[in-house]
């Protein structure tokens, strides 16, 4: 009877030890797989984060390059605009200098003039002798220029020359008060009616006093 009881007790102890060992093994396996799962998940997240960071960096680099290109285009456009403005300003200055050299100040004297009459015969064409101060044509041209400018007999005639065709002339004249800013008068021949003033411009300086 005692023998049977001791056997049963030893059997239970062995069974308990086996169960404890099995539980320990299971616990170790659980811990092992839990650790593996944790580190595996962490690695995947780290890889995913790293990939996302790389994509973000690439995106930022692309945006930066695009901004640089856009700024370069803007700078180029601004440079081109500035260059055009400078060129236009230089052209304006050149035009102003040319106008100054020619002596014009764009002051055109308005007038509605009529032919002054003539004693010369037709057909009329300017010839070299017509510019002689003793010729009747010279006197008629002077009369037409005085009529257009309002100058009296104190008129100073700096030059009268052909106006570009046989029936036109241009005279540069002044009075006692405007010898430094003379008038340039264009006159044209009207058949049987004589010289007619068509344009009077006051110059900003006298080209014959330089």
Backbone bond lengths (Angstrom), bond angles and torsions (degrees), N, CA, C in turn:
res aa  C-N    CA-C-N  psi(-1)  N-CA   C-N-CA  omega(-1)  CA-C   N-CA-C  phi
1 X - - - 1.468 - - 1.514 109.93 -
2 X 1.283 118.58 -48.41 1.466 122.22 177.93 1.514 110.75 -64.09
3 X 1.273 114.82 -36.55 1.457 119.36 -179.61 1.509 110.16 -63.23
4 X 1.262 118.47 -44.20 1.461 123.29 -179.91 1.519 110.10 -63.09
5 X 1.297 116.27 -38.90 1.479 119.94 -179.36 1.512 110.94 -67.13
6 X 1.324 116.11 -43.50 1.471 118.69 179.59 1.520 110.86 -64.29
7 X 1.303 116.50 -37.02 1.458 120.51 179.29 1.532 110.61 -62.51
8 X 1.312 113.55 -43.73 1.458 118.13 179.90 1.514 111.26 -63.23
9 X 1.310 116.00 -39.73 1.466 120.14 -179.64 1.518 111.26 -65.45
10 X 1.414 114.54 -44.27 1.465 117.08 178.32 1.524 110.88 -62.68
11 X 1.300 116.13 -38.31 1.449 120.84 179.96 1.536 110.70 -62.82
12 X 1.326 116.76 -40.87 1.468 121.08 179.79 1.530 110.53 -66.62
13 X 1.382 113.59 -40.10 1.467 116.67 -179.61 1.534 110.63 -63.63
14 X 1.353 114.98 -42.41 1.467 118.30 178.09 1.540 111.00 -61.96
15 X 1.285 115.03 -42.16 1.452 119.29 -179.94 1.528 110.72 -63.83
16 X 1.327 114.90 -41.07 1.465 118.81 178.56 1.532 111.38 -63.23
17 X 1.371 114.36 -40.80 1.460 117.47 178.77 1.521 110.59 -63.47
18 X 1.352 117.13 -43.11 1.454 120.63 178.56 1.526 111.25 -61.04
19 X 1.334 114.59 -42.98 1.463 118.48 178.75 1.530 111.58 -63.38
20 X 1.339 114.19 -41.49 1.473 117.81 179.33 1.525 111.19 -63.78
21 X 1.347 114.02 -41.93 1.468 118.55 178.79 1.535 109.91 -63.19
22 X 1.344 115.29 -44.50 1.470 119.40 -179.83 1.526 110.95 -62.08
23 X 1.326 114.67 -42.65 1.478 118.78 178.60 1.524 110.35 -62.90
24 X 1.346 114.71 -41.58 1.473 118.12 179.51 1.514 111.78 -63.06
25 X 1.356 115.04 -42.32 1.461 119.14 179.38 1.518 110.39 -63.52
26 X 1.333 115.54 -44.87 1.467 119.61 179.21 1.527 110.60 -61.16
27 X 1.335 115.39 -42.11 1.472 119.14 179.69 1.530 111.11 -62.64
28 X 1.340 115.42 -42.91 1.470 119.65 178.88 1.522 110.57 -62.31
29 X 1.361 116.39 -43.15 1.469 120.07 179.04 1.527 111.29 -62.67
30 X 1.341 115.20 -41.56 1.463 119.04 179.15 1.524 110.26 -61.15
31 X 1.328 114.91 -46.76 1.472 119.13 179.65 1.519 110.65 -61.98
32 X 1.322 117.01 -41.40 1.458 121.28 -178.56 1.531 111.46 -62.16
33 X 1.360 113.88 -49.93 1.471 117.28 -179.18 1.532 112.15 -66.94
34 X 1.340 114.96 -33.29 1.467 117.83 176.95 1.524 110.60 -63.85
35 X 1.326 115.76 -42.64 1.479 119.39 178.51 1.522 110.59 -63.74
36 X 1.330 116.36 -44.62 1.461 120.61 179.65 1.530 110.93 -60.67
37 X 1.327 114.92 -43.69 1.456 119.72 -179.89 1.527 111.04 -63.93
38 X 1.333 115.39 -41.44 1.473 120.12 -178.63 1.534 110.82 -63.70
39 X 1.329 116.02 -49.58 1.463 119.73 -178.40 1.528 112.04 -68.06
40 X 1.341 115.67 -35.00 1.466 119.41 178.20 1.524 110.37 -64.85
41 X 1.348 116.50 -43.85 1.464 121.12 178.46 1.519 110.84 -64.55
42 X 1.335 115.53 -41.59 1.465 119.81 178.86 1.510 111.85 -63.68
43 X 1.325 116.30 -39.44 1.469 119.91 179.58 1.519 111.02 -65.54
44 X 1.345 115.21 -42.66 1.465 118.99 179.05 1.530 111.08 -62.91
45 X 1.352 115.07 -41.52 1.463 117.89 178.36 1.521 110.80 -65.00
46 X 1.334 115.60 -39.83 1.468 119.28 179.43 1.522 110.66 -64.16
47 X 1.336 115.20 -41.97 1.472 119.12 178.14 1.519 110.51 -63.98
48 X 1.347 115.39 -43.12 1.461 119.33 179.49 1.525 110.52 -63.20
49 X 1.346 116.78 -42.94 1.468 120.31 177.95 1.514 111.02 -62.25
50 X 1.345 115.50 -41.41 1.461 119.64 -179.70 1.533 110.91 -63.78
51 X 1.355 114.90 -43.59 1.463 118.91 178.11 1.519 110.99 -62.49
52 X 1.332 116.97 -40.47 1.459 120.81 -179.86 1.524 110.39 -65.65
53 X 1.354 115.83 -40.14 1.463 119.16 178.10 1.525 111.04 -63.17
54 X 1.341 116.48 -41.77 1.457 119.55 178.86 1.524 111.17 -63.16
55 X 1.343 116.34 -42.80 1.465 119.56 178.03 1.524 111.32 -62.99
56 X 1.340 116.65 -39.47 1.454 120.42 179.01 1.518 110.68 -65.70
57 X 1.347 116.64 -40.73 1.461 120.37 178.29 1.524 110.92 -63.96
58 X 1.350 116.43 -43.06 1.460 119.57 177.73 1.523 111.36 -61.64
59 X 1.353 115.13 -41.52 1.460 119.54 179.12 1.532 110.86 -63.32
60 X 1.343 115.35 -42.86 1.464 119.78 178.78 1.522 110.98 -63.45
61 X 1.349 116.07 -41.05 1.466 119.34 178.79 1.531 110.82 -62.98
62 X 1.363 116.11 -41.83 1.463 119.50 178.59 1.529 111.17 -62.59
63 X 1.354 115.47 -42.80 1.461 119.07 178.65 1.526 111.23 -63.53
64 X 1.350 115.04 -40.66 1.467 119.01 179.49 1.517 110.79 -63.61
65 X 1.344 116.64 -44.49 1.471 120.05 178.81 1.523 110.92 -62.29
66 X 1.351 115.89 -40.11 1.457 119.67 179.69 1.526 110.72 -64.93
67 X 1.349 116.00 -41.89 1.461 119.49 178.28 1.524 110.95 -63.66
68 X 1.340 116.20 -40.08 1.464 120.22 178.95 1.523 109.94 -62.72
69 X 1.347 116.28 -44.36 1.465 120.03 178.84 1.522 111.00 -63.16
70 X 1.357 116.22 -43.19 1.464 119.19 179.76 1.523 110.44 -63.67
71 X 1.348 116.11 -43.87 1.466 119.14 179.10 1.519 111.20 -64.05
72 X 1.345 115.11 -36.90 1.471 118.74 177.30 1.513 110.62 -64.00
73 X 1.352 115.96 -42.75 1.466 119.71 177.99 1.527 110.89 -62.61
74 X 1.349 115.48 -41.86 1.462 119.38 179.39 1.519 110.53 -63.88
75 X 1.353 115.16 -45.13 1.470 119.09 178.62 1.522 110.93 -60.77
76 X 1.340 116.03 -41.05 1.463 119.45 179.74 1.525 110.28 -63.87
77 X 1.346 115.45 -43.28 1.465 119.22 179.19 1.520 110.69 -63.69
78 X 1.355 116.30 -41.61 1.458 119.39 178.47 1.522 110.89 -64.95
79 X 1.343 115.43 -41.56 1.466 118.91 177.78 1.520 110.85 -61.27
80 X 1.346 116.04 -42.08 1.460 120.29 -179.83 1.526 110.53 -65.08
81 X 1.369 115.16 -41.94 1.459 119.22 178.19 1.522 111.31 -62.81
82 X 1.364 115.17 -44.43 1.461 119.11 178.73 1.524 110.72 -62.84
83 X 1.327 115.35 -40.14 1.461 119.45 179.10 1.523 110.55 -62.40
84 X 1.345 116.57 -43.90 1.468 120.26 179.11 1.522 111.12 -64.01
85 X 1.351 115.45 -40.55 1.458 118.65 179.05 1.524 111.01 -63.17
86 X 1.349 115.49 -42.22 1.464 119.62 178.96 1.518 110.35 -63.40
87 X 1.347 116.61 -43.76 1.458 119.99 179.41 1.524 111.26 -63.05
88 X 1.351 116.44 -42.06 1.463 119.61 179.03 1.527 110.72 -64.36
89 X 1.345 115.54 -40.50 1.459 119.27 178.34 1.526 111.03 -63.92
90 X 1.341 115.95 -40.86 1.464 119.56 177.82 1.526 111.10 -63.48
91 X 1.350 115.74 -39.72 1.461 119.07 177.88 1.524 111.20 -64.00
92 X 1.355 115.84 -41.75 1.460 119.09 178.37 1.528 111.14 -62.81
93 X 1.355 114.97 -41.34 1.463 118.44 179.19 1.525 110.74 -64.86
94 X 1.344 116.07 -39.77 1.463 118.98 178.14 1.527 110.96 -63.05
95 X 1.356 116.01 -41.79 1.467 119.11 178.48 1.522 110.84 -62.67
96 X 1.352 115.63 -41.38 1.456 118.69 179.45 1.530 111.05 -64.65
97 X 1.368 114.56 -40.79 1.460 117.88 178.50 1.528 111.46 -63.76
98 X 1.352 115.85 -39.79 1.465 118.97 177.86 1.518 111.14 -63.53
99 X 1.346 114.92 -41.22 1.463 118.03 178.28 1.523 110.85 -63.10
100 X 1.357 115.76 -40.21 1.453 118.95 179.19 1.516 111.00 -65.71
101 X 1.356 115.78 -40.23 1.451 118.90 179.14 1.525 111.04 -63.45
102 X 1.332 116.43 -37.59 1.454 120.12 178.98 1.522 111.74 -76.67
103 X 1.339 115.31 -15.48 1.457 119.09 175.96 1.509 114.31 85.68
104 X 1.319 119.35 17.99 1.454 121.73 -179.28 1.523 110.31 -93.16
105 X 1.324 114.69 141.24 1.459 118.27 170.29 1.520 111.06 -120.31
106 X 1.344 115.54 16.95 1.459 122.94 176.80 1.524 112.69 61.72
107 X 1.329 117.01 21.14 1.460 119.54 177.84 1.518 109.00 -94.73
108 X 1.315 114.35 96.84 1.469 120.51 -179.05 1.524 108.65 -94.45
109 X 1.314 115.45 126.40 1.479 120.48 178.29 1.528 108.68 -84.22
110 X 1.322 116.39 117.55 1.474 118.48 -179.70 1.521 111.54 -70.67
111 X 1.292 114.34 155.63 1.457 118.07 177.36 1.517 111.40 -176.21
112 X 1.305 115.94 148.51 1.467 122.75 176.37 1.526 106.56 -118.76
113 X 1.329 114.65 85.79 1.452 119.55 -170.73 1.534 111.38 -95.21
114 X 1.298 114.24 160.04 1.457 121.90 177.63 1.532 109.15 -120.14
115 X 1.315 118.35 157.86 1.467 120.03 174.70 1.537 110.21 -58.57
116 X 1.317 117.52 146.62 1.472 121.08 -174.26 1.531 112.85 -88.82
117 X 1.331 117.86 -6.00 1.454 120.77 -175.38 1.530 110.63 91.74
118 X 1.320 116.25 161.88 1.462 120.13 -176.59 1.525 110.85 -155.43
119 X 1.311 113.74 157.09 1.474 120.45 172.72 1.528 109.70 -111.49
120 X 1.336 115.30 3.48 1.469 119.82 -177.17 1.530 109.51 -84.83
121 X 1.304 114.39 151.75 1.469 120.73 -175.55 1.525 111.09 -89.48
122 X 1.318 114.51 161.78 1.466 122.68 177.16 1.528 109.10 -101.56
123 X 1.317 119.57 158.41 1.476 125.33 -7.46 1.525 110.66 -73.23
124 X 1.340 114.97 144.91 1.462 119.95 -175.26 1.526 109.94 -107.47
125 X 1.318 116.36 133.06 1.464 122.99 171.95 1.514 107.76 -145.43
126 X 1.351 115.66 137.64 1.452 120.28 -179.91 1.525 111.18 -65.22
127 X 1.323 113.90 134.47 1.449 121.10 174.44 1.523 108.00 -131.53
128 X 1.305 116.63 170.81 1.465 120.65 -174.59 1.525 112.27 -58.23
129 X 1.354 117.66 -37.51 1.462 120.19 -177.91 1.525 112.84 -68.39
130 X 1.321 116.31 -19.58 1.458 120.12 179.59 1.524 112.22 -69.16
131 X 1.363 117.34 -14.71 1.458 120.97 -179.38 1.529 111.51 -98.31
132 X 1.310 116.75 9.49 1.461 120.78 173.74 1.532 108.77 -78.34
133 X 1.346 116.90 136.71 1.464 120.62 -176.81 1.529 112.14 -66.70
134 X 1.302 116.58 -14.70 1.467 119.76 178.82 1.533 112.19 -90.98
135 X 1.344 116.55 -6.95 1.469 120.13 -176.52 1.521 109.86 -84.82
136 X 1.334 116.03 146.94 1.452 120.89 179.75 1.534 111.49 -61.54
137 X 1.316 116.52 -30.87 1.467 119.22 -179.96 1.530 111.18 -64.33
138 X 1.356 116.48 -38.93 1.467 120.26 177.83 1.534 109.95 -60.07
139 X 1.302 116.00 -42.73 1.456 120.18 179.78 1.528 111.50 -65.31
140 X 1.321 116.63 -38.40 1.470 119.62 179.47 1.530 110.79 -70.59
141 X 1.345 117.17 -39.18 1.473 119.28 176.75 1.527 110.05 -62.94
142 X 1.329 116.90 -43.35 1.464 120.70 178.73 1.524 111.03 -61.80
143 X 1.335 116.02 -41.54 1.458 120.43 178.24 1.533 110.60 -60.99
144 X 1.336 118.29 -42.51 1.474 122.09 -179.93 1.533 110.65 -65.48
145 X 1.324 116.82 -38.30 1.469 120.41 -179.69 1.530 110.01 -69.77
146 X 1.334 118.02 -41.21 1.466 120.63 176.43 1.521 110.69 -61.92
147 X 1.322 116.12 -40.94 1.466 121.67 178.95 1.535 110.64 -59.41
148 X 1.338 118.08 -41.70 1.466 121.45 -177.44 1.524 112.67 -75.01
149 X 1.332 117.89 -34.06 1.470 121.59 -175.20 1.525 113.32 -95.91
150 X 1.325 116.82 -18.68 1.462 119.18 -177.29 1.510 113.10 79.37
151 X 1.325 117.88 11.11 1.464 120.93 179.58 1.529 110.48 -78.28
152 X 1.337 114.63 150.09 1.468 119.65 -179.27 1.526 110.19 -94.95
153 X 1.299 115.46 -157.60 1.459 119.78 -176.72 1.528 113.08 -71.12
154 X 1.352 117.59 -9.33 1.464 120.21 176.58 1.536 111.21 -81.33
155 X 1.312 118.12 10.27 1.458 122.75 -179.37 1.532 110.57 -57.69
156 X 1.347 114.20 138.43 1.465 120.73 173.34 1.523 107.99 -108.08
157 X 1.315 116.25 120.31 1.465 120.34 -179.80 1.531 107.80 -96.12
158 X 1.327 114.76 109.92 1.460 119.15 -179.55 1.523 110.92 -81.71
159 X 1.329 115.43 -36.62 1.467 118.32 178.68 1.521 109.16 -170.21
160 X 1.352 115.81 140.07 1.461 122.10 167.94 1.527 106.22 -128.49
161 X 1.319 115.66 127.28 1.461 119.96 -175.23 1.518 110.35 -139.61
162 X 1.330 114.52 168.75 1.459 120.81 177.78 1.522 109.94 -60.42
163 X 1.326 116.96 139.14 1.460 121.70 -177.48 1.512 114.51 -91.26
164 X 1.331 117.57 10.14 1.453 120.23 177.37 1.508 113.63 114.18
165 X 1.345 116.85 -9.12 1.461 120.63 176.38 1.526 107.99 -153.27
166 X 1.334 118.60 167.21 1.477 121.23 -173.70 1.518 114.62 -68.01
167 X 1.339 118.16 -4.23 1.462 119.15 -177.73 1.528 112.02 -128.52
168 X 1.327 116.82 31.17 1.461 120.94 174.85 1.523 109.24 -147.25
169 X 1.331 115.56 154.56 1.465 121.62 179.89 1.521 108.97 -147.46
170 X 1.344 115.71 157.59 1.459 122.40 178.48 1.524 107.67 -129.28
171 X 1.323 116.37 127.52 1.455 120.61 179.26 1.513 111.34 -120.22
172 X 1.337 117.15 140.90 1.462 123.33 174.61 1.523 106.96 -111.58
173 X 1.343 115.55 118.37 1.469 120.06 -173.46 1.525 109.51 -140.25
174 X 1.322 114.98 164.34 1.458 120.04 175.88 1.518 109.32 -152.37
175 X 1.341 115.22 166.61 1.454 121.73 172.90 1.513 109.90 -105.23
176 X 1.306 116.02 -172.35 1.464 119.19 -177.46 1.527 111.70 -67.59
177 X 1.348 118.19 -23.46 1.465 121.29 -175.50 1.533 113.76 -99.05
178 X 1.303 118.19 -6.18 1.481 118.00 -176.03 1.531 111.58 -136.87
179 X 1.299 116.99 39.27 1.466 117.97 -178.56 1.531 112.30 -67.65
180 X 1.358 117.68 -22.92 1.471 120.47 178.37 1.538 111.91 -87.36
181 X 1.316 116.49 -13.29 1.479 120.94 178.00 1.523 108.16 -132.42
182 X 1.318 117.67 70.22 1.469 121.02 -173.86 1.526 112.09 -73.37
183 X 1.327 113.88 173.81 1.457 120.96 176.20 1.529 109.62 -100.15
184 X 1.315 114.30 143.21 1.463 119.90 170.19 1.523 106.87 -111.93
185 X 1.308 115.81 116.92 1.467 121.55 -172.06 1.523 109.44 -116.29
186 X 1.313 114.76 129.42 1.468 120.28 175.10 1.522 108.57 -103.82
187 X 1.328 115.34 130.16 1.461 120.65 177.66 1.525 109.65 -125.22
188 X 1.324 115.81 149.91 1.467 121.18 179.79 1.523 109.46 -131.28
189 X 1.314 113.73 147.87 1.469 119.93 -177.44 1.524 110.94 -84.29
190 X 1.321 115.31 129.32 1.469 121.97 174.68 1.527 106.52 -108.28
191 X 1.333 118.27 119.72 1.469 120.40 -176.28 1.524 112.69 -51.53
192 X 1.341 113.85 129.89 1.460 124.25 177.08 1.533 113.68 65.99
193 X 1.313 117.40 2.53 1.472 119.48 179.80 1.528 111.87 -123.52
194 X 1.316 117.26 -11.09 1.447 120.19 174.16 1.521 114.74 91.78
195 X 1.343 114.29 -164.95 1.467 120.48 -175.76 1.524 112.07 -75.45
196 X 1.356 113.93 137.27 1.469 120.66 178.65 1.533 108.60 -125.59
197 X 1.341 119.59 124.39 1.477 121.13 173.89 1.526 110.24 -66.92
198 X 1.321 116.33 137.38 1.475 119.96 179.81 1.527 112.05 -123.76
199 X 1.350 117.70 -17.54 1.465 118.90 -179.80 1.528 109.42 -159.49
200 X 1.346 114.76 137.69 1.468 121.24 175.21 1.532 107.94 -130.43
201 X 1.315 116.23 123.49 1.464 121.77 178.10 1.522 108.46 -124.42
202 X 1.332 116.35 130.36 1.460 119.40 175.66 1.520 109.14 -91.07
203 X 1.316 116.00 124.81 1.463 121.45 -177.31 1.525 110.05 -82.29
204 X 1.329 115.15 152.07 1.461 120.26 179.44 1.521 112.53 -80.41
205 X 1.338 116.61 -14.36 1.461 121.29 175.52 1.523 108.67 -156.32
206 X 1.275 114.62 161.96 1.460 120.63 -178.02 1.533 109.39 -94.03
207 X 1.353 118.33 109.55 1.467 119.59 -177.71 1.526 113.51 -65.88
208 X 1.353 116.83 -13.69 1.475 119.99 -177.55 1.531 111.94 -96.91
209 X 1.352 115.74 4.49 1.466 120.35 175.85 1.526 111.31 -110.45
210 X 1.310 117.09 6.97 1.464 119.90 -177.88 1.528 109.93 -72.17
